[in-house]
Amino acid sequence: MSTAAELRPARGQWTARDLDALPLLTDLPTAASILNMGTTKARELARTGQFPVRLIKHGERYAVPVAALRRLLVEADQ
């Protein structure tokens, strides 16, 4: 059985189809990969409230709405 990390495309190589396959919320490392940034940078931005999309904090973990990531990417392409 494959883990989510094994199924994750390489950083910066996400396609619309890959995003469509995600659930409504994803984790911070996956969001970082989608945005072509490292996990350490993503955690730093999350901790300081500067992550480029809204985050949902659950204890020490963050959930990221996939729709917000998609909107950000669409805006960046325009």
Residue pairs with C-beta under 8 A, 6 or more apart in sequence:
4 27
4 30
5 29
8 29
8 30
8 33
9 15
9 18
9 33
10 33
11 32
11 33
11 36
11 37
11 38
12 33
12 36
14 33
14 34
19 34
19 66
19 69
19 70
19 73
22 30
22 66
23 66
24 65
24 66
24 67
25 56
25 63
25 64
25 65
25 66
26 34
26 63
26 64
26 66
26 69
27 61
27 62
27 63
27 64
28 39
28 42
28 43
28 46
28 55
28 61
28 62
28 64
29 39
29 42
30 64
31 42
31 51
31 53
31 64
31 69
32 38
32 39
32 41
32 42
34 69
34 73
35 42
35 52
35 69
35 72
37 45
42 51
45 51
45 52
46 55
46 62
51 62
51 64
52 72
53 64
53 65
53 68
53 69
53 71
53 72
54 65
54 68
55 62
55 63
55 64
56 62
56 63
56 64
56 65
57 63
